[in-house]
Amino acid sequence: MTPPIAAVIVAYRSAAAIGGCLRSLAGKVEQIVVVDNAAERALPEIAAQAASRAKLIVNSRNRGFAGAVNQGVAATSAPYVLLLNPDCELLTGLEALAACCRQENVAAAGGLLLGADGAPQTGFFARSLPTPAALALEVLGVNRLWPRNPVNRRYRLLDIDPAIEQEIGQPAGAFLLVRRGAFNAAGGMDDRFHPLWFEDVDLCLRLRRAGGKIRYTPRAVARHGGAHSVETLTVQERQRFWYGNLLGFAEKHYSTATYRRLRLAVLSGLALRRFSHIFGFGNGADSRSVAHGETFRRPQRQFGDFNG
């Protein structure tokens, strides 16, 4: 028998996507909480039509994904919490995820995400936890130019067999079941990763450092649209949030020397992107870099060194 599960959905300009997500939860969870970070007028009516038992929390300001997840978890009581993006629709039940979380020392479990074409979203639904080398190659653009380099293959698990259940470093936060006890013991999500990116990576790393295992099972499947909220941000906002939170993750979990090297790699990557845009190389929209000052305006060592 599947134990009680509460679903927490963080919405940000998600009215067009969330209806299918809520309907797909029917009969599969005990509680549904939607936390709206954009105060959309249409969302209450959509939520009421799609799921009669859904509780809606409307924030007057954008508290970010991590802050809203913590709100949603605090508003529920089930022993297991499903973090589900509003553009995800469950195609199966949640029994397999719950079975994984009942295994000894397992803190969380993720399932298989399929794109609109029905293909597994390899490189996204399951990853290893990032190493400094993986992040450096990402910000320098190497992973874009040579996506199957050995470091990126290990980081994004590009050779994973999606049909095999296994232990992994990090499932996608878009479809993640967490034991409430493990979530609370870890202190929930760190809302300094604002408004989005790296908060789920940070949570998985802390769960694992506390001795928890994280599993992937192909028997729990969802269809995932992807990036519907991100698309509402400007290129400059995306870069500022992504680079800023990458550096926040680095300063929290890596040594000071490693953090400084990654900071230099980010500066170099931004300079390369700006150069490629000015001289007409690469993708124009992706190459427009946010001003260096905006990315690095955050005070030094804001997160503190996790390693002491």
ChimeraX attribute file (.defattr): number of C-alpha atoms within 10 A of each C-alpha:
attribute: neighborCount
match mode: 1-to-1
recipient: residues
	/A:1	6
	/A:2	13
	/A:3	15
	/A:4	15
	/A:5	24
	/A:6	25
	/A:7	26
	/A:8	28
	/A:9	28
	/A:10	27
	/A:11	26
	/A:12	20
	/A:13	20
	/A:14	20
	/A:15	19
	/A:16	13
	/A:17	19
	/A:18	24
	/A:19	20
	/A:20	17
	/A:21	23
	/A:22	28
	/A:23	16
	/A:24	19
	/A:25	21
	/A:26	16
	/A:27	8
	/A:28	17
	/A:29	19
	/A:30	17
	/A:31	20
	/A:32	25
	/A:33	22
	/A:34	26
	/A:35	25
	/A:36	26
	/A:37	23
	/A:38	19
	/A:39	18
	/A:40	15
	/A:41	9
	/A:42	12
	/A:43	22
	/A:44	19
	/A:45	10
	/A:46	17
	/A:47	22
	/A:48	15
	/A:49	14
	/A:50	19
	/A:51	18
	/A:52	12
	/A:53	15
	/A:54	19
	/A:55	19
	/A:56	17
	/A:57	19
	/A:58	18
	/A:59	15
	/A:60	10
	/A:61	10
	/A:62	16
	/A:63	20
	/A:64	21
	/A:65	26
	/A:66	24
	/A:67	23
	/A:68	26
	/A:69	24
	/A:70	19
	/A:71	20
	/A:72	24
	/A:73	23
	/A:74	13
	/A:75	16
	/A:76	20
	/A:77	14
	/A:78	18
	/A:79	14
	/A:80	26
	/A:81	27
	/A:82	29
	/A:83	22
	/A:84	25
	/A:85	25
	/A:86	28
	/A:87	25
	/A:88	25
	/A:89	25
	/A:90	22
	/A:91	16
	/A:92	15
	/A:93	19
	/A:94	21
	/A:95	15
	/A:96	20
	/A:97	26
	/A:98	25
	/A:99	15
	/A:100	24
	/A:101	22
	/A:102	14
	/A:103	11
	/A:104	9
	/A:105	15
	/A:106	21
	/A:107	26
	/A:108	30
	/A:109	29
	/A:110	33
	/A:111	26
	/A:112	25
	/A:113	30
	/A:114	20
	/A:115	15
	/A:116	12
	/A:117	9
	/A:118	10
	/A:119	10
	/A:120	18
	/A:121	18
	/A:122	19
	/A:123	18
	/A:124	17
	/A:125	24
	/A:126	27
	/A:127	22
	/A:128	19
	/A:129	18
	/A:130	19
	/A:131	14
	/A:132	14
	/A:133	13
	/A:134	19
	/A:135	21
	/A:136	20
	/A:137	22
	/A:138	18
	/A:139	23
	/A:140	20
	/A:141	18
	/A:142	16
	/A:143	19
	/A:144	13
	/A:145	11
	/A:146	11
	/A:147	16
	/A:148	15
	/A:149	13
	/A:150	12
	/A:151	17
	/A:152	25
	/A:153	18
	/A:154	19
	/A:155	20
	/A:156	22
	/A:157	19
	/A:158	17
	/A:159	11
	/A:160	15
	/A:161	11
	/A:162	19
	/A:163	11
	/A:164	11
	/A:165	14
	/A:166	15
	/A:167	18
	/A:168	17
	/A:169	20
	/A:170	29
	/A:171	28
	/A:172	22
	/A:173	22
	/A:174	24
	/A:175	24
	/A:176	24
	/A:177	28
	/A:178	25
	/A:179	21
	/A:180	23
	/A:181	14
	/A:182	21
	/A:183	21
	/A:184	14
	/A:185	12
	/A:186	18
	/A:187	13
	/A:188	22
	/A:189	22
	/A:190	19
	/A:191	17
	/A:192	17
	/A:193	24
	/A:194	19
	/A:195	19
	/A:196	19
	/A:197	21
	/A:198	23
	/A:199	26
	/A:200	21
	/A:201	21
	/A:202	20
	/A:203	20
	/A:204	27
	/A:205	20
	/A:206	20
	/A:207	24
	/A:208	19
	/A:209	11
	/A:210	14
	/A:211	12
	/A:212	17
	/A:213	21
	/A:214	26
	/A:215	25
	/A:216	27
	/A:217	20
	/A:218	17
	/A:219	20
	/A:220	21
	/A:221	23
	/A:222	24
	/A:223	23
	/A:224	25
	/A:225	17
	/A:226	16
	/A:227	10
	/A:228	15
	/A:229	14
	/A:230	14
	/A:231	10
	/A:232	12
	/A:233	11
	/A:234	10
	/A:235	16
	/A:236	16
	/A:237	15
	/A:238	18
	/A:239	20
	/A:240	21
	/A:241	19
	/A:242	19
	/A:243	22
	/A:244	23
	/A:245	21
	/A:246	21
	/A:247	27
	/A:248	25
	/A:249	23
	/A:250	28
	/A:251	25
	/A:252	20
	/A:253	20
	/A:254	21
	/A:255	15
	/A:256	17
	/A:257	10
	/A:258	15
	/A:259	21
	/A:260	15
	/A:261	15
	/A:262	24
	/A:263	21
	/A:264	14
	/A:265	18
	/A:266	26
	/A:267	18
	/A:268	15
	/A:269	20
	/A:270	24
	/A:271	17
	/A:272	17
	/A:273	23
	/A:274	20
	/A:275	15
	/A:276	16
	/A:277	18
	/A:278	12
	/A:279	8
	/A:280	11
	/A:281	12
	/A:282	11
	/A:283	11
	/A:284	13
	/A:285	9
	/A:286	13
	/A:287	20
	/A:288	18
	/A:289	21
	/A:290	18
	/A:291	14
	/A:292	13
	/A:293	9
	/A:294	14
	/A:295	22
	/A:296	16
	/A:297	10
	/A:298	12
	/A:299	7
	/A:300	11
	/A:301	14
	/A:302	12
	/A:303	17
	/A:304	16
	/A:305	17
	/A:306	12
	/A:307	10
	/A:308	9
